[in-house]
Amino acid sequence: MTATSAIAIFDIGKTNKKLFLFDEQYNMLLEKNEQFDEITDEDGDACENLPALTQWVYQSLQEVFHDKNFRIRALNFSTYGASFVHIDHEGKPVAPLYNYLKKYPADLQAGFYRKYGGELAFSMHTASPVLGSLNSGLQLYRIKYEKPQLFERIRYSLHLPQYMSYLVTGRAYSDITSIGCHTAMWNFPQNHYHEWLYREGINEKLAPIFPSDQLMHSQWQQHALLTGVGLHDSSAALIPYLFHFFEPFVLISTGTWCISLNPFNQTRLTFEELQQDCLCYMEYRGRPVKAARLFAGYEHEQQVKRLAAHFHVANDYYKTVSYDPNIPLAGGAPVANAKSGNSAMQQGSLFATRNLHDFAGYEAAYHQLMADIMQQQIESLNLVLRNSPVKKIFVDGGFSRNPIYMQLLANAYPSHEVYAASMAQASALGAALAVHKHWNNSHPSPELIELKLYRKAGNQLVQP
């Protein structure tokens, strides 16, 4: 039996760790899933179990390379961002993989922004709202001043996708999609590292940048292998759409965060946009992508638990609820903008303040929850829609399968084409497509993305 040529992709999320094999037409040949309990760092804060993750990566590679059904020709990685693995001169991790939600010292943060021109000017240059540890460059700044001995031991600080690549290639590189993701490291107007990295000597801890769309020759246990440098998962998820759609579009990538990505908006970030969690990502070819983040997936998760407890149903009962245009939906004042670093987009929806006894049943309450989330989603999406020629809105991830979310979005944007997009693992597929030309002579199928068009139906909740 002839072995099938394949590319292997590790797709590492905060919760789910996955390995995929795709054939030359990007059909999924294999999927492996794993989860690990978090461990704690020296402060008792939860963090990634890096030793367990490393062992699983090695074990999984061992299995697929010994499977006679496949011939692994290439390998790439997609992982969550804002997370560094700090390695010494021998390539060994010398610190925990600190959680990007780890609380950042207020005094240290305030001193940093005083030193480098203030929050407003700095954030606009780096396209990074003030987000504490989510600004991963500031994680290195913290180590320098709080743990100087550790700082001295660090040879390279690699974002997680690049550390995954390092495990296989033994070569330390940086990647623009990880650097350009609210790290406070990149000067977007000047298109290079921000000067603060040089003034602090942090640039010396950063590996050379390797192109996100190329592969390097490597070996895995005597097997020749083409390996990529890895990508930040949000940037990777955009790639299949850039491959297949040439008319301007916005992608709302939904999960814990709902991130609205507009590759066709080249306007500079404003102070007001930064205050509302608007930022820039970097796509894999090094172009800025204006984006707005909303913590809506997390809000949904918390509120459906509240609904389930009140109405005595299962937590996932919402999956049985269909859109009903006859259910009245209450409006409400848009959530007030907050100061930078605690934006309205990160706060809960108006639904958290609503009395569940006011609703006749679960269905009515759930519709109102989605209406309140949609109120925030519209505000967030409008931040990247303005001043751009976009007429198509794609939604992928969890909310793309939620008929109420999709219908309310279509109602709010009747002059746009609103699509629920279904794709097998967008970020993993994006990591594969980014390096397509270097391992694959076939043409990607246009059927990789399934689209369902939603049109306005029922009352329009909010005018965009």
N, C-alpha and C positions, 0 to 999 in steps of 0.2 A: 504494500500500500504506500502511495506517495504521500510524503509529509506536506502539510499545508504551510506555505509561507505566511508568517504572521509578525505583527508588531505587538510587543507587550507594553502595557501602560499600568503603572501604579498610580492609583487615584486615592490620595490620603486625606480624609476628612477628619474633623475633630472627633467624631464618633465612629464612623465606619471607615475601615481600611480595605481597599479593594484592589484586586489585580484583574486586568482584562487582557484577553488576546483578541485582536482583530485581524481578519484576513485582508487581502489586497483590495477588496471591495468594501472594507470596513463593516462586514458582518461580524457580530460577536461570536467568537468561537468558544470562549471560556470566561467564566467569572468566578472569582474567589473572594469571599468576604471574611473579615475578622474584626473583632472589637477587643479593646484592652481596657481594663480598669485604669483610671488615672493614678499616678503616684503623687507625692508631694515634694516640693523643693525645700530648701533649708529654712524657709520661713513658714512652712506648713501650708503653703498655697498649692492647690491642685495644678498638676502639669502633665504633659505627655509622658508616657512610659517609653522613652527612647530606646532602652535596651531591648524591650519586647518587640517594638516596631522593627528595629534593625534585624533581630533574629528572624522575624516573620518574612521580611523582604528576602533575606538570604535563602530561607527554607523554600519560599514560593518559587524563586528563580531556579533553585535546584530541581524542583518537581517539574516545571514546565520544560526545562532544557533536557530532561531525561524522558519526556513524553514523546514517543516516536511518531505521534500523530502531527506534531508541529515542528516547523523549522523557524526558530526565532531569529529574525534578521535584524530587528531594531528594537530599541527600548527607550521609553521616555516616562516622565513623571508629571503629575499634577497634584498639588497639595494646597492646603490652606496657607495663608500668608501671615505676615507680621510676626514671624517666629524664627529665631536664630538657633542654629547649633554652633557652638563655639568649640573649635578644635585646636589642639596644640601642634607643635612642629612634627609630631609623630602621627598626626591625623586622628588622635583620640579626643572624644568629647571631654571637656574639662568643666562643664557646668550643666545643670538641668536645662531642658528645653522649656524655658519660662513661658507661662501662659500669657497670651496677649491681653487677657482680662485682668492680669495682676495689677493691683492698685499701685499707682505711681506716686512717689512722694511729692506732696504739694510744693514744699519749699524748693526742692531741686528743680521741679518743672518751672516754677515762677522765675528762679534764677537763670535758667536756660533762656527763656524768652526775653528777659531783660538784657542778657548778654548779646542776643542776636536780633535785636531790632524790634522786639515786641510781637505779640501773637498775630496781629493783623498782617503786617508786612511779611513776616516769616511764613505764615500759612498760605498767603497768596503766591509767594515765590515757589513753595514746595507743593502746592495744590493739596495740602494735608490739613484738615481740621485738627484742632487740639484734642487729641484722643488718648493721651497718656501712653500706656504700654503698646497700644495699637500703632503708635508711631514707632516702628521698630528701631529706627535709628536712635531714639532716646533710650532704648534698652541698653545700647552700648555706652551711651553717655552716663547712664546710671552705674553700670559696672565700673567705668573708669573712676568715678568719684566715691562709690560706696565699697567697691571691692578691687582696689588698685593692684593687689597681688594677682588676682584672677585675670585682670586686664593684661598684665604683663605676660601671663602664660598663653594667652590667645594668639595663635598664628593667623587664623582666618575665622571670621564669623560668616557662616553660610546660611542663607535662608533655607527653610526646610526642603523645598524642591531640589535645590542645588546640593544639599547634603545627601539626599537620596541618590542623586547622580554620582556623587563622590564615592559612595559606598561601592559602586560598581567600577568606576573608572580610575579611582585614586587621584583624580585631578580636580583641583579646587577652582571653581568659577562662580561668578555672579551672573545674574540674569535681569534684563531690563523690566520684565513684567513683575518681578518681585520687588525691585528697587523702586518702581514707579507706582507702588500701591500704598498710599497714605503712610509712607515710612518717614517723612520729613527729611529725606536724604537727597532728593533730586531737585535741582533748580529747573523748573519746567520752561520758563521764558528763555533761559540760556542753554538748555538741553545738555547739562552736565551735572556732576555732583555739586551740592551746595558747599559754599566755602567753609561752613562751620566744621565739616568733617576734616578738612585739612588743618584748621586752626587747633582742633582737639587731638590731632594725630590718629583719628579713627579711620581715615582713609587707608592707613597701613594695615588695618585688619580686614580690608575688603579685597576679595580675590578679583582678578581681571574679569571683565564682562565678556561672556561668550554669546554669540547670536542665538536667539531663541528658535530660529527656524533652520538650524543646522544640526548635524550629527557629528560625533567624533568617533574615530576608530578605537575600539577597546576589545577586551576579551573577558569572557566569563568561563572559568575552568576550561581553558583551552579552546573555547568556542569563540570564533570571531563574531563581533557584535558591534553594531552602530548605535551609539547612545547619545541621547539628547541631554541638555543641561537642566531640563525641568522648567515648569511654568507655574505661576500663581493661578489657582483654579478659576477665579473670576475672569481673568483675562483669557484663559484657555476655553471657557464656556462660550465665549464670543466667536471663536474661530470658525466653527462650522457655519455660522450665519454669514460671516465675511466671505467664506468660500462660495456660498450658494446664492446670495442676494446682493445685487449691485445697486438697486434703488435704495435711497436713504431709509434707515429704519432705526428704531430703538428696541433694545432687548431688555425686558424685565426678568432678571434671573432671580427666582424665588426659592427660598429655603429659610433658614433661621433669619437671615437678612434678605430683604427684597432690594436688589441693586438694579437701578435703571441705568443702562449703558448706552450712550449715544456716540458712535464713532464718527458722526457727521456734524457734530457741533464743535467748532474750533474757537469759540469765543472764550475770552479769558474769564477765570473765576472772579466773581465779585465778593465783597465782604459779606453781603446778605446771603449769598449762596453758601459760603463757607459756614455761616452760622447755622444753616439748616442741613448740615451733613452732606453738602455737595463737595465733590473732590474730583481729581483726575486719576484714572488708571492709565496704564501704558499697555497698548496692544503689542502683540508679539513682534511686529515689524518696527516698533519704536515710536509709534504715533500716539499722542495723547487721546484718551477717550473720556469725555465728560461723563460723570456718573453722580448719582444721588443714592444714598443708602437709607433704608427704612427698616426698623427692627420688627417688622410685621409678622414674620414667621414665628418668632419667639412670643410675641403678643398673642397670636392666634393659639399657640400651644397652651399658654397659661389660661386664657379665657375659656377654651373648650373644656378644660379640667373643671373650671368653676361652674360652667353650664351643666356638665355631667353630674357633678355633686348635687346641684340644686334640683335638677329634673330627674335624678336617679336613673341615669342611662350610662352606657359605656362611654369612655373617653372619645372613641372614634365614631360615635353615633352621627356626627355631622356629615360623614360620608354618605349617609342615606338621604340627606336633605337636598331636594331639587329647588331650583329657582322658582319662586312664585311671585309674579308681578303684582298680585293683589294684596300682598302683605304690606301694610303701611310702614314707612321708614321715617323715623324722626331725624331731623337735621340736628345741627349743633354748630356752635362757633368753631371755626378751625382752631386746632391746638396752637396756643400762643408760641411764638418763636422764643427760644431760650438762648442764653449766652453760649458762646462758643465752648465746645467741650461737653455740653449737656443739652444738645439740640432737641428741638421738638420731634425730629425724626427718630430719636432714640427713646423717646418717652412712650408710655402706654397710650392706647387710644382712648377716646371719650367713653367707650363702653365700660371701662373699669369703674366708672363712677355711676353707672346706671343700676337701678334697683331691679333685680331679676323678678321680683313679685309683680312688676308692672306688665309682664308679658304673659299672654294667654297660654303659651306653650313653648317647647324647645325650638320649634321651627321659626316662630316669630322672633325669639331672642337671638337665634343664630343669624337670621337675616340682618338684624340690627347690628350685631357684632361685625359682620362683613361690610355693612354700610359705613360703620365708624372707621374700620381699617381702610376702606376705600377712600374715605375723606382724606386720610393722611397720604395714601398712595398717590392720589391726584396731585396733592401739593408737591410731593417728592418728584413725581414724573415731570411735572411742569417745569421744574428747575432745569432739566436737560432738554426739554422739548423746545423751549423758547429760542427764537433766532436760528432755527434750523429747518431744513425743508422736509422733515420726516412726515410721511403719511402712513407708514406701517408700524404697528406695535406688536412685537412678538413677546409672549410670556412662556418661559419654560420653568421646570421645577414643580414643586408641590402645588402651588396655586393654579398652574395651568390645567390641573385636573379638578379644580373646584368650580363647578358651574355658576355658583353665585358670584364669586370673585370675578370670573370672566365676563358674566353678563353685566354686572355693575360697571366694569371697566369699559365695555362696549357702549353702555348707555351714556357714560361720561364723555366719550370721544366719538360722537356719531360721524364726524367728518374724517375719521381715520379708519383704516382697516385693522381690526384687532384680531389677532390669531393666538389660539392656544397651540403651542409647539410641542410636539412629542418626539423625543429623540433618546436613543439608548445612551445614557451617560454622556452629557454634553461636554463636561470638562475633560473626561478621558478621551473622548473622540477628538476634541480640540487639540490635545497634546499630541495625538497621532497625526492629525492633518497638518499641524504646524511644520512637521518635518517630512511631509508627504513626498516631495520631489526627490528626496535623498535616499529613499528606500523602495519606492513604489512607482512603477511605470503605468499603472492603471489610472483611469479617471474616476474620482469619487462619484458615487451614484447620487443624483439629485433627490432620490427618495429617502435619503438618510433622515430627513426632517419631515415629519408628518404635521400638517397644518389643519386646524379647524377654525373657520371664520365665525366670529360672533358679531351679530348686528344688534342695533338698539332695539330693545323690547321692554315695554313698561315705562314707568316714570324715570326720568333722568334725574339722578341723585344730585350731582353737582356739575355746574358748567366749568370746563377747564379754562 
